[in-house]
Amino acid sequence: MKPFRVRFWHQDEDGREEHMEFNSLEQAKEFYHSMDGMAELKEE
């Protein structure tokens, strides 16, 4: 497991939840900001 995780929700009809893992906080923040408020950033 990588140290940073972004949990996000799909904006389609099912709204399912997924996550992506990142090695650096910078990568995680970049993805998080691209999700326009439909995500949560966590450090494991």
Phi and psi in degrees as a GROMACS rama.xvg file:
@    title "Ramachandran Plot"
@    xaxis  label "Phi"
@    yaxis  label "Psi"
@TYPE xy
-84.0803  156.493  LYS-2
-71.0166  -19.6984  PRO-3
-122.034  137.585  PHE-4
-134.038  137.143  ARG-5
-116.496  119.881  VAL-6
-94.6756  133.872  ARG-7
-141.161  161.707  PHE-8
-119.217  139.038  TRP-9
-73.8939  142.632  HIS-10
-91.6002  5.5754  GLN-11
-81.2362  -168.535  ASP-12
-65.8145  -25.8731  GLU-13
-90.8939  -19.6967  ASP-14
57.4314  29.0193  GLY-15
-66.6353  156.658  ARG-16
-103.115  138.716  GLU-17
-140.984  174.925  GLU-18
-143.136  156.168  HIS-19
-126.235  144.638  MET-20
-110.896  145.973  GLU-21
-136.018  151.528  PHE-22
-83.8433  -24.206  ASN-23
-126.718  152.813  SER-24
-65.0162  -36.4616  LEU-25
-60.4649  -45.2252  GLU-26
-63.1248  -44.0673  GLN-27
-63.3757  -43.1318  ALA-28
-64.122  -40.1974  LYS-29
-60.8145  -45.8988  GLU-30
-66.3684  -44.4958  PHE-31
-54.7566  -48.5933  TYR-32
-66.5847  -26.8905  HIS-33
-74.1832  -12.8732  SER-34
-90.2871  1.26807  MET-35
49.3099  51.7539  ASP-36
82.4469  1.11224  GLY-37
-100.283  36.1916  MET-38
-150.167  167.381  ALA-39
-138.665  128.875  GLU-40
-98.8612  130.234  LEU-41
-132.421  146.189  LYS-42
-108.809  122.899  GLU-43
